[in-house]
Amino acid sequence: MQIHVVSQGESLYEIGNIYGVPYEQIADANELESEIRLAVGQALVIPIIGSYYWVRPGDSLYTIAQRYGLTAARLAQINAIDPTRRLMIGQRLYIPQEVKMLIDSLLYVEPRNPVSQDMLAEVRERVDGLTYLAMFSYEVQRDGSLKAPALADIPTIAKNAGAENILVLTNLENYSFSADLAHVIFTDQAAQNQMIQSAIEVAKEIGYSDIHFDFELLFPEDRELYNQLLRNARDQIHKAGLTISTALAPKAGEVTTGIYGAHDYKAHGEIVDFVVLMTYEWGYTYSAPQAVSPIGPVTKVVEYAVSQIPNEKVFLGQNLYGYDWTAPFGQSDSKAARALSPRMATNLAIEQNVAIEYDALAQAPHYTYYDETGTEHEVWFEDARSINEKFNLLKKFKLRGIMYWKLGLAFPQNWLLLEDRFTIRKR
């Protein structure tokens, strides 16, 4: 597939003519609300097999071919050109579809009670492209019992589509991750065993194949206690014929202090069957405006992770959202940023008639606008270009797969590109 960035004055009809694709197909693929209005700088996915490349100054047949994993001779043959002649600036070359890498995909779902028909419809729409659907979450109580989420028939929908169901255990208490609750479970052996056995019983009853520990914001001094819990859980979970996995905070080195200190990458890599890296939230609700998952810091986390954990156990985490920050930015009295799906962010740029910019360092789109009161807003989000950079990272390090937080945030381009770039494993 082709990623096209809208230029000043371009229409969807004209873009369709460039690629020989009816503009209606482009609108449908990108789930555009309007076929008339586009934002300058908006990224569109063009539904074609393979892609096109326009020659730039300094390019050669060799450098272009190398970029796409081809030989110069093969690229010349595909485009029926003489490999000894110089390329012309602006010359269009066809790039064939690359061989797809086989990966796992994992999507968290966080249903509310009652589960809406819209959520059920979206589950049905996405499960064909998933290896795992992770039910967030079963909240661990201090006695080791579990508080279950609303389920409706979500696990059945996933199972019928060949996606494995995951039971997510959390240390959420009163809507926040509780280090104190986790410490109780770490140190009360009876409560710990109750939690593990309760999870196994629910997994057998509902049909979960994996029990996933998403214990966050722990006391750093509980690091080894958490490792011991995971060893205990692994033994019982494996005996029950299930797998075990964990969510890991994003660390670029051996950090043993602070809110990420209790997450021991090396130990988790040895103990559990797979891990998911929460490689997002550099830009967050009360931060200064910035990319949620900038490629540089994300890359450093992945580099550290694969130095401690076998790469075939590692999922790259990806956010399906961005934020709209309101001035004043990054101050103690700043308002909480509003979460936006990529589609919402793009539609807001169109509504505000502002151009979308792209930060080459962070590899993320962003823009600024002013609301009806004259207050400044800054929006950072994800688009086809930014997700493609994450896909390249996944391929470079040969990771097990990609994890998404979370269902319910519209990002149609992601799913198009995921299907185009990868073959999703069904286990």
C-alpha angles and dihedrals in degrees: 000000000000127000111213125188114210116242128205111289097009119139128203088245092056092047090052090053091053091060100028092245124130108251090232090064091053090049092050094046093052094038091233115189091209130030089198107052123060132165121238106250093025113145117226129188111225111210101230132124108255120349144255130247126200114212115247132197110287095023123131132183088253097051093046092048091048091053090059099038095255135119120248090241092053093048090049091049093050091052095039094235134137108261091209095059123088118252120245121235107256093020111147120231126188116230114201122229110275124237107273120243116226111237143157121246124203127190126188117220122197108189122193125217114285097031108232124233088235090060092048089050092052092048088054090049095051107035095082088065095048136090092189136021111198118207109218111232154012103167114217114229124212092256091052096257119128133239105214126216124232108278111174103175096316095121091051092050090052094046093050089054093051096254119136117236120230125203109216117208117199139181091226115147123172090354094304135090107258121209089187093056090048091050090054090054092045093053104033104075094190092053090045094053090044089055093049095046092045090052092049092049092050091046091054092045098047099030105252114161097192135041110212124198114212099175109160142178092023128171105270091224088062091067097110092038088058090049090051091051090052092051090051092046093046093055093051095039094049090047087056090054095252134117129239129217140170141209114233128204114237109268127165095195146005098306112171100169135065129027093321096045098096093059105094107193096192094048093047089049090055097042108040134053095237142349135213119216114221092217098171143071099078081127106043143162097288101024128104111271111283143127114300092219110015112193096233098058091037090055092051091053091050092048090053093044095054090047088060105027131043106261091230087067097051128098118192110227119227131187120225092202147058135198139249108212122199123213135283087062128209097358130130091252095044119130119249111267116248116240115233133186114232090253091051091049092051093047090050090054089052091047092050091043094231130140120248113234126202124220108216093196096052093029091225137120122240143160143181128231139167122232127221091279092053093252116148120240130188121200128196120180145143129275140168092284096051094045090048089057089054090049089053089052091051090053095044093057095034092231124185093247151293131291125204130206105226155358116225099052111104115233105147094170091062093058093046092052094042090057091044096049102036146034108228114225120229111204 
